[in-house]
Amino acid sequence: MSVTKSSAELLPAGTPEPGPLVDVHGLSVVFRKKSPLKPARQVRAVSDVSFHIDRGETFGLVGESGSGKSTTGRALLKLVPAASGSVSVAGHDVTRLRGAGLRKARRSMQMVFQDPYSSLDPSSTVAASLAEPLMVHEKLSAKAARSRVDELIELVGLRTSYGDRYPYEFSGGQRQRLAIARAIALNPRFIVCDEAVSALDVSTQNQVINLLERLRAEFGLTYLFIAHDLAIVRHISHRVAVMYLGRIVETGPVERVYSAPAHPYTQALLSAIPDPRRKTERIVLEGDLPDPANPPVGCPFQTRCRFVMDVCRQRMPEHTEVPGGGEVACHLQTVSAAPGHVLPGEV
């Protein structure tokens, strides 16, 4: 694919290059939940989330359904408003951008959604859907836009003749490739992949994952990869964060988190990955995710944790460093360090 503009030109002038591309600090998202029979309630979907993503890195975000993963991804692109905190992309606080400034910044921040069947306009040809952002943002002529569209379609492993077809003529994997082509059309720096392969079969998942990896290497893309499939996240990510009830409970390099998980919730998630070589027993979490509109006092995981202590029911754990890299928010990491202390379940 020919690149007519460098990615640095897609954000305001003076964008600093050193340091993380994405820096999230204290991000919270609150929704107002209305009911005809009950008073309106505030649901804290994301609570005080902080992390960074380095340039060219794939940062995995995992957790159960309802943990706040997708809301976090959307907040990073300002598709949902942040109640507090900041989201910096290439040194510019996205939460403060408005109007023309936000439109310009969004050229360098794109999203690949979960459902490839609703990502494309069913009434438009593929070429028309892919050409629209090129004609609107880069002011390309119809002929020049079609030439770029052909390059994009080839780049994701499809035939240029597919541009004259409609979305219903393609398989799920082909549609997701086309959605990826549209996401990279404006030469973005940062892409949020929100469950981008979860609707595909296993063989197609592998093909799309390999495509994303190739595009990252070729164009220096940076990904936030949101998924509930931990095996896929391990394959594609450099670092990973684990979310529970709107909070990040553990972060770290992929190999450390997967080989030596520090949080009981991470341990339970990893034990659910099918592995005939595993010698440890499966950790089954009892109960459901608590109501985010009425979270438990103290540690959000204390209602389902097999190691729960009195302190867990009293106060929120602080993030502490973990040997091997990363952080964990768990009282076990601090209380267990006390002389003579015995963890629940230890002999």
N, C-alpha and C positions, 0 to 999 in steps of 0.2 A: 504494500500500500504506500503510495506516495504521500508524504506529509508536507502540506503547504505551509503550516505554521508550527513552530516549536511549541511544546506543551507549556513552556514558561510564559508564552504570550497569552495564554487563556485565562490567566488571573491578572489583577491589576499590576501595573509596573512596579518594580522594586521588590518583587517576591524573593525572600531569602531562600537560598538553596541548602545551606547546611542544616542538620538536625532533622527531626521527624517531619514527614509530610503532613500527617494528621495528628493533632494533639487534643485530646478530650479531657476536660477537667471539671469535675463536680456536676456532670450532666444529670438533670432530672426532667422527667416528662410526666405531666399530670393531666388526666382526662376527667371530664365531668360526666358521670354516669347518671342518666335520667331514667325514671320509671314512673308510669302513670299512677301507681298505687303507693309509691314510697318517695320520701324526700330525696332530692338529688345528692349523690355521693361523689366524693373525689377519689379517683383511683390513681395511685402513684405507680405508673407502669415502669418507670425507670427512676432509680434513686441513687444519686451521688456517685455516678459512674465516671471513672477516670482511667484512661489508657492512652497509649500513643502507637502509631504505625509508622515505621521507617519507610523511606523511599524504596520502592521496588520490593517491598515485603508483602507477604500474604498473612494476614492476621485472622485467625479463626475465632469464631464466637459461637459457643455451644450452650445447650441447656434444654430443659423440657419445654413443651409447648406452653405458652403463657408466661415464660420467664422474662420476657422483655427484649429478646434478641432483635426481632424485626423492628420494633419501635425504636430501638437504639440506632439501627441502620438508617431508618427514615429520618430520625432527628439529625443525624450527621449531614444529611443533604437538605435539611430544613423542609422536608415534606410534612413533618409534624412540628409544632412549635415546642421549644424548650422552655420549661418553667423556670429553670435556673441553670447556671453553669455556662461553659463556653466550649465551642467546637472550632478549632483552628485548622485550616487547610492551607498549607504553604504560607503560614504566618498571618492569615487573614481570618478574623473571627466571623464564621458563617452566620452565627446567631444574630449578629448586628447588621448584616447586609439587608438591603431593601431594594425594591424596584430594579432599575437597570444594573446596579451593582450585583444583585443576586442573580439576575439572568446571565450576566457575563461570567460569574463564578461557576454557575451550574454547567457551563460548557465543559469544564474540567472535572466535573463530578457527575458520574452517571450511575445507573442502577440496572441490574439484571434481576428481574422478578422471578418468583417461583413458578408461576403458571405460564408456560409458553403458548397456551391456547388463547389467553386473553391479553397477551403482550402486544399483539399485532392487530391493526385495524382490519377486520374481516371484509370491509367494503373497498379496500384499496389493494392494489398490487404490492408485492414486496418492494419493487423498485420505488414506487411512490412513497411508501412508508419510510424507507431509508433515505430518500432524497429530500424529504421535507425539512429535517434539521439543517441539512447542508445549504438549502436555498434560503432558509430563514436566517440562520446565524452567520453563514459565510458568504451569503449573497451570490451564490454560484448560479450560473445559467442552467436551464434545464438540461442542456447537452453536457455541460461540465459535471453537473450533479450525477447524471446517469453514468458517466465514465467512472466517477469515484465509487458509485454504488456497485458497479461491476467489480472493481478492485476489492471492495469490502466483502462481497459475496464469495469471491475466490479465496480471500484471506481466511474465511471460516470453513473452507473445505467444500464449497458447493459450486455448482455450475452457474455461469453468468446468465444463462437462459432462464434460470429460476426466477429472475427479477420480474418477468412478465406474468408470473403465476400469482394466485391468491393464497392466503394462509391456510385455508381448508385443504389445499392440495398437498400439504407437507405432513410428515410425521412429527411427533413431539420433539425428538432430538434435532430434526432439521429446523423446526421453529425456534428452538432455543439457540441454535447457531445463528439464525437470523436476528434474534433479539440481541445477541452479543455483538453482531455486526453493527446494529444500530447504536449500541452503547459506545462503541469505539469510533463512531463516524466522525466525531468532532475532536479526535485526538486527546482524550481526557487523561488526567494524571491519576485519578482515584476512581475506583469502581466498587460499589457495594453489590455483592452477589448474595441475594436473599433467598436461601434455599433453592439455588439456581439449578440443582440437579435432582432434587428430591422427587420430582414428578416423573422421572425417567427410569427406564429399566437399567439393570446393572451394567450391561455392556455399553449402552449409550452414555451412562454416567461417566464411565472411564474415558470415552472418546471426548466428551465435553470438558472433563477435567484436564485432559492432555492439551486440548485447545487453549484453555485458559492459561495453563502453564506456559505454553509456547508464546502466546501474546504478551504475557508479563515479561518474559525474557527478551522478546524482540523489541518491545516498545517501552520497557521500563515502567510498566503499570504497577500500581499499588492497589491491593485488594483488601476489603473487609469481607471475609467469607463466612456467612451465617449458615449454620446447618445443625441438624439434630443427629446426623450420622457421624459418630466420632471416628469411624474408620476412614471416611473420606477426608475429614478435617486433618487427620494425622498425615495423610498422603500429600496434601496440597499446602499446608500451612507451615510457617516458620515458627510462629508463636501462637498461643491459644489462650483465650479467656473463657472461664466457665461462669455462667449467669444462673442465679436462682432468685426468684421473686423480685426481679428488677434490680438486683445488685450483683456485682462481680465478686465472686467468692474466692477465685484463684486465677492467677495468670502465670505464664512462664514459657520457656522454650518447649516446643512440642515433645521432644524426647524426654525431658525431665518430667513434664506433667504426666505423660503416658506411662513412664517406667516407675515413677515414684510420686504418685498423686498425694498431696498433702491435706486436702479437704475431704471429709467423709462423703460429701455429695459427689465430688469428682471420682472418688473410689467406687461409689455405687454406679455411676454412669459407665465407667470403664469396665466394670464387672459384667455389664450387660452386653458387651461386644462378643459375638460368638467366636470362640477360640478353643479348639480341641486340645491345645497344648497347655491350657491354663490349669494350674494345680490348686488354686484357691477357689473357694466356693462363691457362688453368685450372691451378691448383696442385694436383697429385695427391699426397696423402700416401701414402708407402709403408709397408707393415707394418701391424700391428694395435696396438690399445691394449695397453700392457704389463700384466702380471699385477699387480693392485693388492696382492696378498699379497707380491709381490717387486718393488717399484718400482725403477727405475734410480737410481743414485747421482747427485746433483746435480739439474739441471733435469729434471722428469718428461717433458718433451717432447724431450729431447736425442736419443732413439733414432730420431726421425722428422723432425727439423728439418733443413732444407736449409742453414741458416746455422750449424750446430753448431760450437762452438769448444772448446778444451781446458777453459776455465773452466766451460763448461756441464756437463762430465762430473765436475766436482770439487765444486761447491757450488751450493746452491739460490739462485736469484736473489731479490733483494729487490724489493719493490713500489716503483716510482718514479712520480712524476707525469708525465703526458703533456700536451703543449700542446693546448689545446682542451677539457681536462677529463678526469678519471679517472686510473687508474693501470694500470701493466703490470708483470708480473714476468718480465723478460727481460734477460739480460746484454748484449744488443745495445744497450740504452738507456744503459748505463754505460760499457762497454768502447769503444763507438764514439765516445764523447766524448773519448777520449784523443788527444793530438796525434799526427798521422801515422798513426793506425790505419786500416786498410782492412778493410771488412766482407767476409766471404766472398761471392764472386760479384760484387764490384765490380771495376771496371777502374781 
